[in-house]
């Protein structure tokens, strides 16, 4: 009776004692019920998700969340939101933070993380993003242009509606901020949304009647990316009228777009304006200008780029002289080379080799021989092996076997086994063109035995020559040798092998080569496309053929009329016939 009557006081004592004990971890993670239920749940979920994360960066934030979540700062909350990358938990977590007023202070870093969390979800919801912006306005929080830039990087180009919402928010400030407008313009232009960029620029002009140099630079960049030479020139003239002095970037951008659309006369005018104010194009732009000047026969304009020191390296000079030789004006190029050398310019064998090679491309064998003779008699020219290689290339193009062999022997006597790869390929190509297959193999084996590092190009020439002569077994041997040497076959080699097998009626071998080509990961091109179609037609693999014909059409790969006509003659499938006809017609139309 006494024991039974003592239960109530004992229970009361135990409750009093337990209330005096410190809170457990689970208790700390469950704030009082004045906070929203989902907010309390989000804290438990965050602690669980990040329980195994060993990051010093997160340690302080997790400690605060576990022991006293009401005291979290915006920075700590942002760190946790970034770490979990879950928009639903982040949204519930914000409910908890919002209920912690007035102790919790809302800051831009928190909203930046909340918005990014939503943007990085599988399907970003605009209404949820609007909600965060409304919350910012209630708490008088503003994001920086850099925050908006990071948002744009995530949403463009897939979510235009969200991007437009960000632009409106960025530009709705009561006080006009040209920098914000420039930021929006640049972001749109960066993602190819030029129309949207120009609309933002028009709004900026309405609010700010006197654009700054930064605004003009931003707009010139838009027109440069969009290749809108007319608008770019109009903008430049507007600057001149308003007395806004262009900087070097604006000049270069304008000159670049004029060059790319082929306005050579305007290029000369703008280049002259640049010179007056002490600016000059960079090397890449100067190379483009040189190409345009030569294309329009404005040789003096191209030469001036070298004489003024805008272009001052051997590679640029080599490119120029080769193009001039191809345009059948090698003497103009040689005169420039000589004048540049007299002025102290470092002219090496690469420049002379390019000049000779250009002569070979345009069939000027006599000119190439004269230049070659001049160079041989000169002293102090480095990399002369390149000059010899180029002369061999000229004779190879002209199929002048005796002359090519004479230069080869001379080169070998001067340099021993230091024969260049270009010379090797030229001799192999020459013998292959003349049908001297044994000579092709001899040169190839000589170079291999001499310790030269053979590249894929040598195997391409060799395999092509062997296939054309019908020596398929020997071609296959070198094909296998190449793979054993970790030199992977190209599309051209696969195409040659397939065609070779088809020519002699070995369809099964051609199919094996095609299946291996598919496994190689190489992309089909115009060289191999007709071989693939022919193999699949002869094998009756029409379903696979339809797949490849559709792919060729999408990729812009076409088949010539001659090859296509032969393929149509053996096509026995109506759908494939129509697709193949379309493939050929698009090339000839």
PyMOL commands that set and color helices and strands:
alter all, ss='L'
color gray80, all
select helices_A, chain A and resi 2-5+7-20+25-28+37-49+56-71+74-84+87-98+108-119+126-138+145-155+160-171+178-190+194-207+213-226+229-242+248-261+264-276+283-295+299-307+314-326+330-342+349-361+365-377+384-397+401-415+421-433+437-449+456-468+472-484+491-503+507-520+526-539+542-555+561-570+574-588
alter helices_A, ss='H'
color red, helices_A
deselect
rebuild
show_as cartoon
